Amino acid sequence: MPLLRAALGWNYVLVTALCGSFLAQFIKVILNLFIFHRFIPERMWGAGGMPSSHSATVCAMVVATGRYCGITSTEFALAAVISIIVMYDAMGVRYETGEQAKLLNRMFNEWMDQGVNSLPFLGGKKLKEMVGHTPIEVLTGAVLGIALGFSMPMV
């Protein structure tokens, strides 16, 4: 606990936001252990999945900023606007990018199965499909971040 207090004293908002990110990523690893019965280390740093670490990070940042600077502060307003943009992007643009990657990967696999060897640029490459979030993943990350933001001790 003294180490956490020292870190929070260094920059309460930053440390709270980083804890939100790390906690969400750790939960992804644990969920994958239960769901797929295997350790997937990429889940510790990879984008996408349940819960949204982006949402957890920015929501923890918003709550910590509100607690530390006050909800009428410019810092709180900036944190709130940035969090809305990040969560919207996670559900919108990044989610659609993942859906497009799934479709392209299926197309590439079909082309390879048909023996299309005249397309060397494909070379067995696979696009990353897990880059965005569903609304429930974003909501879960947001709830996690808000809860963490309120539970972090003020210094």
Residue frames as qw, qx, qy, qz and C-alpha x, y, z in Angstrom:
[[0.000, 0.882, 0.471, 0.000, 0.00, 0.00, 0.00],
 [0.295, -0.757, 0.091, 0.576, 2.83, 2.51, 0.66],
 [0.356, -0.074, 0.609, 0.705, 4.05, 2.00, -2.92],
 [0.124, 0.646, 0.672, 0.339, 0.54, 2.72, -4.27],
 [0.190, -0.905, -0.271, 0.267, 0.28, 5.84, -2.10],
 [0.370, -0.526, 0.324, 0.694, 3.68, 7.04, -3.35],
 [0.278, 0.204, 0.693, 0.633, 2.64, 6.45, -6.97],
 [0.001, 0.792, 0.595, 0.136, -0.70, 8.19, -6.44],
 [0.286, -0.822, -0.077, 0.486, 1.11, 11.11, -4.85],
 [0.394, -0.192, 0.491, 0.753, 3.25, 11.37, -7.96],
 [0.293, 0.070, -0.368, -0.880, 0.25, 11.79, -10.28],
 [0.461, 0.143, 0.719, -0.499, -3.09, 10.60, -8.95],
 [0.682, 0.503, 0.063, -0.527, -4.99, 10.91, -12.24],
 [0.469, 0.552, -0.652, -0.224, -2.35, 9.21, -14.38],
 [0.044, -0.233, 0.947, -0.217, -1.80, 6.33, -11.96],
 [0.563, 0.242, 0.583, -0.533, -5.56, 5.77, -11.62],
 [0.680, 0.550, -0.174, -0.453, -5.99, 5.70, -15.42],
 [0.339, 0.485, -0.803, -0.072, -3.06, 3.29, -15.84],
 [0.281, -0.076, 0.880, -0.376, -4.47, 1.02, -13.14],
 [0.685, 0.386, 0.279, -0.552, -7.76, 0.99, -15.05],
 [0.599, 0.567, -0.480, -0.300, -5.95, -0.11, -18.19],
 [0.139, 0.374, -0.906, 0.138, -3.91, -2.80, -16.46],
 [0.463, 0.052, 0.726, -0.506, -6.93, -4.15, -14.57],
 [0.740, 0.448, 0.062, -0.498, -9.03, -4.42, -17.73],
 [0.518, 0.536, -0.648, -0.154, -6.22, -6.16, -19.62],
 [0.091, -0.259, 0.912, -0.306, -5.69, -8.58, -16.71],
 [0.632, 0.209, 0.514, -0.540, -9.41, -9.39, -16.69],
 [0.696, 0.514, -0.304, -0.398, -9.18, -10.17, -20.43],
 [0.279, 0.422, -0.861, 0.057, -6.45, -12.72, -19.73],
 [0.312, -0.038, 0.823, -0.473, -8.48, -14.32, -16.93],
 [0.703, 0.363, 0.214, -0.572, -11.65, -14.45, -19.07],
 [0.617, 0.512, -0.534, -0.269, -9.72, -16.11, -21.90],
 [0.015, 0.297, -0.927, 0.230, -8.38, -18.69, -19.45],
 [0.477, 0.165, 0.694, -0.513, -11.94, -19.59, -18.45],
 [0.680, 0.516, 0.059, -0.518, -13.50, -19.37, -21.92],
 [0.692, 0.567, -0.423, -0.143, -10.79, -20.91, -24.12],
 [0.916, -0.375, 0.127, 0.064, -8.96, -22.90, -21.40],
 [0.781, 0.173, 0.018, 0.600, -5.61, -21.51, -22.48],
 [0.311, -0.716, -0.030, 0.624, -3.32, -18.64, -21.66],
 [0.521, 0.674, 0.298, 0.430, -3.29, -16.04, -24.45],
 [0.482, -0.411, -0.136, 0.762, -0.54, -13.56, -23.54],
 [0.170, 0.298, 0.367, 0.865, -1.53, -11.17, -26.36],
 [0.302, -0.748, -0.541, -0.238, -4.68, -10.40, -24.40],
 [0.515, -0.570, -0.267, 0.582, -2.47, -8.58, -21.85],
 [0.175, -0.442, 0.153, 0.866, -1.64, -5.84, -24.34],
 [0.133, 0.237, 0.736, 0.619, -3.91, -6.43, -27.33],
 [0.331, 0.058, 0.031, -0.941, -6.87, -4.30, -28.33],
 [0.635, -0.101, -0.509, -0.573, -10.46, -5.52, -28.45],
 [0.499, -0.139, -0.839, 0.168, -12.29, -7.96, -26.23],
 [0.541, -0.709, -0.280, -0.357, -14.11, -7.87, -22.92],
 [0.074, 0.890, 0.365, -0.262, -13.87, -5.50, -21.11],
 [0.475, 0.772, 0.039, 0.421, -12.71, -2.50, -23.10],
 [0.632, -0.348, -0.191, 0.666, -9.45, -1.34, -21.58],
 [0.188, 0.347, 0.183, 0.901, -9.79, 1.90, -23.52],
 [0.415, -0.669, -0.335, -0.518, -13.10, 2.61, -21.76],
 [0.742, -0.537, -0.315, 0.251, -11.76, 1.51, -18.40],
 [0.558, -0.025, -0.063, 0.827, -8.74, 3.78, -18.79],
 [0.030, 0.394, 0.171, 0.903, -10.59, 6.92, -19.83],
 [0.539, -0.654, -0.373, -0.377, -13.44, 6.45, -17.36],
 [0.720, -0.438, -0.288, 0.454, -10.98, 5.94, -14.50],
 [0.389, 0.119, 0.029, 0.913, -9.23, 9.10, -15.73],
 [0.209, -0.577, -0.312, -0.725, -12.50, 11.09, -15.77],
 [0.664, -0.656, -0.350, -0.080, -13.51, 10.03, -12.27],
 [0.693, -0.286, -0.176, 0.638, -10.01, 10.61, -10.87],
 [0.236, 0.293, 0.125, 0.918, -9.87, 14.03, -12.53],
 [0.387, -0.657, -0.344, -0.547, -13.28, 14.92, -11.11],
 [0.739, -0.579, -0.300, 0.168, -12.24, 13.83, -7.64],
 [0.656, -0.191, -0.050, 0.729, -8.83, 15.51, -7.78],
 [0.203, 0.099, 0.185, 0.957, -9.55, 18.72, -9.73],
 [0.304, 0.408, 0.452, -0.733, -13.30, 19.06, -9.26],
 [0.455, 0.451, 0.743, 0.194, -16.10, 18.52, -11.73],
 [0.233, 0.936, 0.202, -0.172, -16.18, 22.21, -12.66],
 [0.373, -0.629, 0.431, 0.528, -12.51, 22.24, -13.69],
 [0.507, 0.656, -0.377, -0.413, -11.20, 22.56, -17.22],
 [0.004, -0.382, 0.923, 0.048, -9.22, 19.34, -16.69],
 [0.466, 0.206, 0.802, -0.312, -12.42, 17.43, -15.94],
 [0.596, 0.641, 0.107, -0.471, -14.09, 18.84, -19.06],
 [0.319, 0.625, -0.654, -0.283, -11.11, 17.82, -21.20],
 [0.179, -0.185, 0.961, -0.102, -11.03, 14.33, -19.69],
 [0.560, 0.372, 0.606, -0.425, -14.79, 13.90, -20.26],
 [0.573, 0.679, -0.149, -0.434, -14.62, 14.97, -23.90],
 [0.188, 0.527, -0.814, -0.156, -11.61, 12.76, -24.61],
 [0.344, -0.028, 0.910, -0.228, -13.33, 9.77, -22.97],
 [0.644, 0.507, 0.351, -0.453, -16.44, 10.23, -25.11],
 [0.482, 0.685, -0.435, -0.332, -14.32, 10.34, -28.27],
 [0.009, -0.404, 0.915, -0.008, -12.30, 7.26, -27.28],
 [0.459, 0.146, 0.820, -0.309, -15.37, 5.18, -26.42],
 [0.631, 0.615, 0.122, -0.456, -17.23, 6.26, -29.55],
 [0.355, 0.646, -0.627, -0.252, -14.20, 5.38, -31.66],
 [0.213, -0.248, 0.938, -0.119, -13.85, 1.96, -29.98],
 [0.544, 0.348, 0.698, -0.310, -17.46, 1.07, -30.83],
 [0.549, 0.747, 0.087, -0.365, -17.52, 2.74, -34.22],
 [0.444, 0.755, -0.455, -0.160, -14.47, 3.02, -36.42],
 [0.076, -0.486, 0.867, -0.085, -12.31, 0.42, -34.67],
 [0.646, 0.108, 0.690, -0.308, -15.17, -2.09, -34.41],
 [0.727, 0.625, 0.075, -0.274, -15.96, -1.74, -38.12],
 [0.237, 0.713, -0.654, -0.094, -12.26, -2.15, -38.92],
 [0.354, -0.250, 0.886, -0.165, -12.32, -5.50, -37.13],
 [0.718, 0.387, 0.484, -0.317, -15.45, -6.57, -39.01],
 [0.574, 0.744, -0.256, -0.227, -13.79, -5.67, -42.32],
 [0.021, -0.581, 0.813, -0.008, -10.68, -7.62, -41.29],
 [0.604, 0.020, 0.762, -0.233, -12.83, -10.72, -40.64],
 [0.725, 0.600, 0.214, -0.261, -14.37, -10.46, -44.08],
 [0.380, 0.781, -0.480, -0.119, -11.04, -9.88, -45.82],
 [0.274, -0.435, 0.853, -0.089, -9.43, -12.79, -43.95],
 [0.719, 0.242, 0.614, -0.219, -12.27, -15.09, -45.10],
 [0.640, 0.739, -0.050, -0.202, -11.83, -13.87, -48.68],
 [0.113, 0.723, -0.680, -0.044, -8.06, -14.40, -48.53],
 [0.496, -0.202, 0.832, -0.145, -8.57, -17.93, -47.16],
 [0.757, 0.465, 0.404, -0.219, -11.01, -18.77, -49.96],
 [0.483, 0.805, -0.310, -0.148, -8.60, -17.44, -52.57],
 [0.118, -0.577, 0.807, -0.033, -5.78, -19.50, -51.07],
 [0.651, 0.051, 0.728, -0.209, -8.02, -22.59, -51.01],
 [0.723, 0.638, 0.197, -0.178, -8.75, -22.04, -54.71],
 [0.797, -0.021, 0.291, 0.528, -5.04, -21.98, -55.44],
 [0.282, 0.940, 0.062, 0.182, -4.65, -18.34, -56.31],
 [0.755, -0.346, 0.062, 0.554, -0.87, -18.25, -56.22],
 [0.446, 0.510, 0.215, 0.703, -0.59, -15.29, -58.53],
 [0.236, -0.880, -0.070, -0.407, -1.21, -12.92, -55.61],
 [0.672, 0.090, -0.509, 0.531, 2.11, -12.98, -53.73],
 [0.079, -0.477, 0.262, -0.835, 1.15, -9.98, -51.62],
 [0.779, -0.441, -0.164, -0.414, -1.23, -12.22, -49.67],
 [0.411, 0.454, -0.710, 0.346, 1.61, -14.45, -48.51],
 [0.571, -0.308, -0.735, 0.195, -0.36, -16.06, -45.70],
 [0.041, 0.158, -0.336, 0.928, -0.89, -12.73, -43.97],
 [0.272, -0.613, -0.741, -0.044, -3.84, -12.35, -41.65],
 [0.068, -0.575, 0.025, -0.815, -5.36, -9.05, -40.62],
 [0.083, -0.065, -0.748, 0.656, -5.97, -8.43, -36.95],
 [0.285, -0.498, -0.677, -0.461, -9.68, -8.91, -36.30],
 [0.478, -0.683, -0.506, 0.219, -9.92, -7.92, -32.66],
 [0.353, 0.202, -0.062, 0.911, -9.41, -4.17, -32.75],
 [0.290, -0.373, -0.051, -0.880, -12.72, -2.69, -31.63],
 [0.080, 0.084, 0.840, -0.531, -15.49, -3.30, -29.15],
 [0.224, -0.551, -0.724, -0.350, -19.16, -4.08, -28.99],
 [0.278, -0.669, 0.004, -0.689, -21.31, -1.68, -26.95],
 [0.831, -0.527, -0.140, -0.107, -21.47, -4.16, -24.02],
 [0.798, 0.004, -0.178, 0.576, -17.65, -4.42, -23.95],
 [0.182, 0.492, -0.079, 0.848, -17.40, -0.62, -23.87],
 [0.549, -0.643, -0.102, -0.524, -20.07, -0.37, -21.18],
 [0.899, -0.352, -0.204, 0.165, -18.36, -3.03, -19.06],
 [0.621, 0.178, -0.161, 0.746, -15.02, -1.25, -19.39],
 [0.091, -0.608, -0.010, -0.789, -16.67, 2.05, -18.48],
 [0.734, -0.601, -0.145, -0.281, -18.27, 0.57, -15.35],
 [0.868, -0.152, -0.194, 0.432, -14.94, -0.99, -14.37],
 [0.417, 0.353, -0.098, 0.832, -13.11, 2.32, -14.85],
 [0.332, -0.660, -0.064, -0.671, -15.72, 4.31, -12.93],
 [0.845, -0.503, -0.176, -0.045, -15.65, 1.83, -10.04],
 [0.773, -0.012, -0.162, 0.614, -11.86, 1.92, -9.95],
 [0.183, 0.547, -0.011, 0.817, -11.83, 5.72, -10.14],
 [0.521, -0.671, -0.036, -0.526, -14.05, 5.94, -7.07],
 [0.911, -0.390, -0.119, 0.060, -12.20, 3.21, -5.16],
 [0.650, 0.323, -0.257, 0.638, -8.67, 4.56, -5.58],
 [0.458, -0.690, -0.348, 0.440, -7.58, 6.28, -2.37],
 [0.202, 0.926, 0.007, 0.319, -7.08, 10.03, -2.56],
 [0.713, -0.063, -0.285, 0.637, -3.68, 11.20, -1.39]]
